[in-house]
Amino acid sequence: MSKKKLSILIDWYLPGTKAGGPVRSIYSLITLLKSEFDIYLITTNQDLGSDEAYTNVKANQWIINEGVNYFYFSKDQLSKENLKKLLLEVNSDVIYLNSFWSYWFSIFIVQLKNQGELKAEVVLAPRGMLGKGALNIKSLKKKIYITLSKAKNFYKNIHFHATNVQEENDIKHFYPKAFVNVLENVNNAAAFKVEKEKKPGQLSLFYLSRISKVKNLHFALDVLSKVEKYLVEYTIYGNIEDEAYWKECQQQIKELPSHVKVNYKGELPFHEVQKTIAQHHYLFLPTTNENYGHSIVESLMSSCPVIISDQTPWNDVEQNEAGFALNLDHKGKFIKTIEECASLSNTEYKKQSEAALNYITKKINLSLINQKYIQLFNGKR
């Protein structure tokens, strides 16, 4: 029996890493599903925010690697005609979109579906882009588009994929009649126990995400500016997506008290993520919106508890002693939490570290998630 064809469309993909979570999600998903489906991934040959083409990737032709088909469009070849032609040639059973706002790899595809040009079932994962925090960025344009798309019933022929109930609510808020399938995201990070020393009065925090306003780095820095006496080191990993925003953050860094040290280490390659973050005590990521949070999962998988906002799917970390999920309106609570974490002894911290690993390994059942995705793309909902 031949496998079903699954086309996955995403604006940026490996070897690029600057787009963060969606790239990790799709990499993990392909790893899980490539034995079940004939997978065709269609993307561009440049990374997020870059004008440089990938040097070791052949553009505008199919590349087969470990049984998966990849097509990287160059900027000059990405057009309505070429994209439509490619999709018709593949003739997939299912097309999986990984953006709500992308014109080429989302809006245009839905348009083709509405016009009857595509027979494939279309599944759209908004990737948190309809969350309140994400919509606050460039909000006017987004509100106009949503209003027009609702008036035209633009999304009547597609299925939405939400990664949690909150994202389902976000979608239903704008599109009440939408069919939404809720299925948690995928991260195939390995769980491993790490023991690290924790001296009372000292704390090693890290940030792992895109540097953009929605991830709330400026809030984190403001919190750290008010932490008293404890020696705190905050290491930042991630792509600078917004240069103007990063300059504002750099100014904040310059004004931090002497007992708070901040280091920017750039992007982390996939294969170095877990061994690097395992060297720190806590992830400190007070994001304004996260539909999944790969860095949260990878931290917990690396025996590293988290200090996050309550705008993620991981709000039960505190009751499981795996970290803290705090309300962004209560900045004082963040300050107090970091000071309390800094004061912990090695024995006290070790309990939280072990609890973090126990919590996430109970939460994530890869084989069950795998079966649910097979059902999703086979139309069994």
Secondary structure as GFF3:
##gff-version 3
##sequence-region A 1 381
A	DSSP	beta_strand	4	9	.	.	.	ID=ss1
A	DSSP	alpha_helix	21	33	.	.	.	ID=ss2
A	DSSP	beta_strand	37	44	.	.	.	ID=ss3
A	DSSP	beta_strand	62	65	.	.	.	ID=ss4
A	DSSP	beta_strand	68	73	.	.	.	ID=ss5
A	DSSP	alpha_helix	80	90	.	.	.	ID=ss6
A	DSSP	beta_strand	94	97	.	.	.	ID=ss7
A	DSSP	pi_helix	103	107	.	.	.	ID=ss8
A	DSSP	alpha_helix	108	114	.	.	.	ID=ss9
A	DSSP	beta_strand	121	124	.	.	.	ID=ss10
A	DSSP	alpha_helix	132	135	.	.	.	ID=ss11
A	DSSP	alpha_helix	139	151	.	.	.	ID=ss12
A	DSSP	beta_strand	159	162	.	.	.	ID=ss13
A	DSSP	alpha_helix	165	174	.	.	.	ID=ss14
A	DSSP	beta_strand	179	182	.	.	.	ID=ss15
A	DSSP	beta_strand	202	208	.	.	.	ID=ss16
A	DSSP	three_ten_helix	213	215	.	.	.	ID=ss17
A	DSSP	alpha_helix	217	225	.	.	.	ID=ss18
A	DSSP	beta_strand	231	237	.	.	.	ID=ss19
A	DSSP	alpha_helix	243	254	.	.	.	ID=ss20
A	DSSP	beta_strand	260	264	.	.	.	ID=ss21
A	DSSP	three_ten_helix	270	272	.	.	.	ID=ss22
A	DSSP	alpha_helix	273	277	.	.	.	ID=ss23
A	DSSP	beta_strand	282	285	.	.	.	ID=ss24
A	DSSP	alpha_helix	294	301	.	.	.	ID=ss25
A	DSSP	beta_strand	306	309	.	.	.	ID=ss26
A	DSSP	beta_strand	323	326	.	.	.	ID=ss27
A	DSSP	alpha_helix	331	343	.	.	.	ID=ss28
A	DSSP	alpha_helix	346	363	.	.	.	ID=ss29
A	DSSP	alpha_helix	366	377	.	.	.	ID=ss30
###
